[in-house]
């Protein structure tokens, strides 16, 4: 069953660190089998929705998504991000 990596950017504090993260994270995620489905600011928000950057990535399963997150390549990207953003990252199994 597929799984989805959902990342919400609650606050971006350093655009340069975010760019450095993205330069490393994108290739790490793709090489781990991730497929970007959506990324950017919302076009509309409802209920308690927040107008914050959101990224949704599909993986083959939860194990693949967790392995990507825990990989050396992705951890290098997280180091580059450092305190450049406050994020909420969740891995959710597909329905």
C-alpha positions as CSV (number, residue, x, y, z in Angstrom):
1,X,0.0,0.0,0.0
2,X,1.3,3.4,-0.9
3,X,2.3,6.0,1.7
4,X,2.4,9.8,1.7
5,X,4.9,12.2,3.2
6,X,3.1,15.4,4.1
7,X,5.2,18.3,5.1
8,X,3.7,21.7,6.2
9,X,6.0,24.6,6.6
10,X,4.7,26.4,9.7
11,X,7.4,29.1,9.5
12,X,10.3,29.8,7.2
13,X,13.0,31.6,9.0
14,X,15.9,31.5,6.5
15,X,15.3,31.3,2.7
16,X,18.9,30.5,2.0
17,X,18.9,27.5,4.3
18,X,15.6,26.4,2.7
19,X,17.1,26.6,-0.7
20,X,20.2,24.6,0.4
21,X,17.8,22.0,1.9
22,X,15.7,21.8,-1.3
23,X,18.9,21.3,-3.4
24,X,19.8,18.2,-1.4
25,X,16.4,16.9,-0.4
26,X,14.8,16.7,-3.9
27,X,17.4,14.3,-5.3
28,X,17.5,12.3,-2.0
29,X,13.8,11.8,-2.1
30,X,13.6,10.9,-5.8
31,X,16.5,8.5,-5.5
32,X,14.6,6.8,-2.6
33,X,11.5,6.3,-4.8
34,X,9.6,9.3,-3.8
35,X,7.3,11.0,-6.3
36,X,6.3,14.7,-5.7
37,X,2.6,15.1,-6.0
38,X,2.1,18.7,-4.8
39,X,4.3,21.5,-3.4
40,X,3.7,25.1,-2.9
41,X,1.2,27.5,-1.2
42,X,-2.4,26.6,-1.1
43,X,-4.8,28.2,-3.6
44,X,-7.6,28.0,-1.0
45,X,-7.9,27.2,2.7
46,X,-10.9,26.1,4.7
47,X,-11.9,25.5,8.3
48,X,-8.7,25.8,10.3
49,X,-6.5,25.8,7.2
50,X,-3.3,27.8,7.2
51,X,-1.8,29.5,4.1
52,X,1.5,27.8,4.5
53,X,3.8,25.9,2.1
54,X,2.9,22.2,1.8
55,X,4.6,19.3,0.1
56,X,3.1,15.9,-0.6
57,X,5.3,13.0,-1.7
58,X,4.1,9.5,-2.6
59,X,6.2,6.4,-1.7
60,X,5.6,2.7,-2.4
61,X,4.8,2.1,1.3
62,X,5.5,3.4,4.8
63,X,8.8,1.6,5.1
64,X,10.1,3.3,2.0
65,X,9.1,6.7,3.3
66,X,10.7,6.1,6.7
67,X,13.8,4.7,5.0
68,X,14.1,7.9,2.9
69,X,13.7,10.1,5.9
70,X,16.3,8.2,7.8
71,X,18.8,7.9,4.9
72,X,22.2,9.6,5.0
73,X,21.3,11.7,2.0
74,X,18.1,13.1,3.5
75,X,19.8,13.7,6.9
76,X,22.4,15.8,5.1
77,X,19.5,17.9,3.6
78,X,18.1,18.3,7.1
79,X,21.4,19.4,8.4
80,X,21.5,22.1,5.7
81,X,18.0,23.2,6.7
82,X,19.0,23.5,10.3
83,X,16.9,26.2,11.9
84,X,15.8,27.6,8.6
85,X,12.2,26.4,9.0
86,X,9.7,25.0,11.4
87,X,7.9,22.1,9.8
88,X,5.3,19.5,10.6
89,X,6.2,16.3,8.7
90,X,3.9,13.2,8.7
91,X,4.1,9.9,7.0
92,X,0.6,8.7,6.3
93,X,-0.4,5.3,4.9
94,X,-2.6,5.3,1.8
95,X,-6.3,4.4,2.0
